[in-house]
Amino acid sequence: MKMLGYDAMTLGDLEFTGPREILMQQREWAGFPFLSANVIKKQTGELLVDRYIIKEFDGLQVAIFGLTLEEISVLGDHGYIGDLEFRSVIETAQDLVPKLRAEADLVIGLPHIGCHETAGVGYRNPG
């Protein structure tokens, strides 16, 4: 992914199948941001990774945000995710997208949530 020039990626289910230290090491090796606006550390209320980035492309300010499948909280290995909260992707997008629109010319969502859920996020956040 680094060799392909990725600008960012969203955390998905496979990023939560092992120890957190491995995920953070992979993030360092990647050389680009891992994103998720809806994965929160329960004890501190902090985000696990950045919610979004803003990059300039041909003079346009582009906001890119990530959303992670909230069902990981039920389906995932609680030994690895028990300290995390996976918040609603719909509510997270509804809160975040207007803020990003004020900061950027273009807003791009990078959801890792499944095709039906992705459509729902889009319908509830037109434009």
C-alpha positions, 0 to 999 in steps of 0.5 A: 500500500505504501508503494502504491502511494496510499494517502490513508486507510480506514481500520477494518475488522482485520486490524482488530484480530491481534494485539494493539501493539502490532496494529500501531507498529503496522501504522508506523511501517505504512507511512500513511495515516490509519483513520477511523472517526468512530473507534474510541478508547473507553477509559479515556474517550480518546480516538484510537487513530485520527478521524480524518486528514485534510490534503491538498490536491490540485489546489483543492482542500480534500478532507478524508475521513474513516468509518469502521464497522460498529458490529466489530464490538460484537463480532470481534475478539474481546481480548483485543477490543474490550477496551474500545467503543465502536460508535454509530457510523451514521451518527458519527458521519452526521456529526463530522461531515458538516464540520469537514465541509466547513474546512475543505472543498471536498469531503471523501468518506473511507468506510469499512462497513459493508455495502448496505451500511455505506449506502445508508451513510451516503443517504443520510449525508447528502452532498 
